[in-house]
Amino acid sequence: MASNYDNSAWFYDSLAGLFYGSALTDAQVYLLQFIKPGSTILIAGGGTGWILEELARIHPSGLRITYVEISAKMMALSAKRSVGNNNISYINKPVEEADLAPGFDVIITPFLFDNFREETLKTVFNRLHGLIKPSGLWLNTDFQLTGKWWQNVLLKTMFVFFKIVCGIETSVLPDIEKQFSQCGYDTIAEKNFYGDFISSKAHKKS
């Protein structure tokens, strides 16, 4: 069964701020600079939707955004966001089950893949890979382990908490970068946050 963040919707952003300060949002906002005006964008697993307001601040109009989120309560919060004159389509389903047509200029996956076991990751990744245009951008933010002992402790704590509260299926961080490498993506920009525990990368499809 897919993980669902309904149970954490009301406190998710506050909890993130308590543990990480602004690092989770800063890491995602860093990548938005690479989005060109008039882009067609897929956001997979957007959470409470604050990123829609950030996009509207940079691009007040002209964006066509498909916003896919499995949690109905997260989606309800997202639908209340100020999105400027951008065109938003909301889809309350797991992204691998959503009826989506190929041709996106940009795909954004904010802390999506750490919810999955390796085999599920491959299925979801390949689904998204088929939706992005040649030379399109894939903006991915997620956790990474760089050898610091506290990263493992914090990661395991998060996995236990969200397995209990939201039913996530994994307890090990999957090899996300391996998927990008195997599918021939080039990394055109990257930046780490929170003691290198959070990685933001802009990948370009070959």
Secondary structure by P-SEA (a helix, b strand, c coil): cccccccccccaaaaaaacccaaaaaaaaaaccccccccbbbbccccccaaaaaaaaacccccccbbbbccaaaaaaaaacccccbbbbbbccccccccccccccbbbbccccccccaaaaaaaaaaaaaaccccbbbbbbbbbbcccaaaaaaaaaaaaaaaaacccccccccaaaaaaaaaccccccccccccccbbbbbbbcc
